[in-house]
Amino acid sequence: LDTHLLYQAPGYSEDDQEVLARIRITAFGTGDPPRCGVAVAVDPENSQGINLHFRDNTQDAVQGRQFKLLDDRRAWGPPGLDIDWEDNTWYWLRLRQNGSLLTDGPNIQAKVWLADGSVAEPSDWQLTWSRADRIGFAGIVGSSIAGLSEFEVDYILIKAQGLPSLKIGANAFPSAAPAAPKIS
């Protein structure tokens, strides 16, 4: 059951990576099955990875709608982030994996905040977790157990060693009339 849309490229470091996405829910079921969000360390063979999900389920003393870390189809992470998210509201989700070893402490970090400009990105990670020996790719994730989750993504950025870089020339944004940027 492939529930991830992943970015894969030659030379991509599967060990250190970060994904930032702007997402809004358009329809969502209730209970444990519905979930969606972003992921790192996803094994393309079995579609298991570390996910930061929108959820609507009471767990670990967090009631109802929340954001939660999941080692997909293996284990739920630390208590969820108690943000009562709303349908048709844009949120930024940032998920980072820095290494697959636990020698330096938690290697999974996550943040969530409103994407309407009313709230700045939190300066500290809101959720942290330690997961060893997890490598793979980053991207977007839907429900892994067939629950309803419909969502839109209008921005995604994936950072990892080995990914191609974009160079924007000095004349990409002319000071005269508005024009589309030129990327070289």
C-alpha positions, 0 to 999 in steps of 0.5 A, a space after each residue: 500500500 503506497 501512501 507516500 509521494 516521494 522525491 527520489 534522485 541520484 545522490 540524495 542523502 537518505 540520512 539527513 533531510 528536511 521537508 517543509 510543506 504548506 497544507 490544508 485539509 479539505 475533507 477528513 474522516 474521524 477516528 484512527 485511520 484518517 491522517 495525512 501530512 509530510 514524511 522523511 525516511 520513507 522506504 520506497 519498497 514498503 512505504 514505511 517512514 517517519 510521518 508528521 500527520 494531521 489527526 483527529 483521534 484522542 491519544 496520549 491525553 491529547 483530545 481530538 484534532 492534533 498533529 502527531 508523529 508516526 513511524 508508519 505502521 510501527 509505532 506512534 510517537 510522543 504525545 501529539 501537538 495540541 493544535 486544534 486544526 481546522 478544515 480549509 485553513 493553511 498550515 506549515 508543516 516542517 519535519 526534519 531528520 538529522 541522522 539515523 543514529 541516536 548518539 546525539 539525542 532525538 534525531 526527528 524534529 517537527 513544527 507546525 504553525 498557521 500559514 496565513 502570516 498571523 503567526 511566525 515560525 516557532 523558533 524551537 522544535 515543538 515535537 522531538 523523537 528518537 528513531 534509529 536506523 530509519 533511512 529513505 526519502 522525503 515527501 507527502 503522505 496520505 493515510 496508511 490504513 485507508 482512512 479518508 483524508 483529502 488535502 491540498 499542498 501548494 508549496 513543498 521544499 525538500 532539503 537533503 545533501 546531494 539534491 540539485 541546487 537552483 541558482 538565481 541570477 542578479 537580473 532575475 528580479 528586474 526593478 522595473 516592470 513586474 516580470 516572472 523570475 528567470 532561473 538559470 
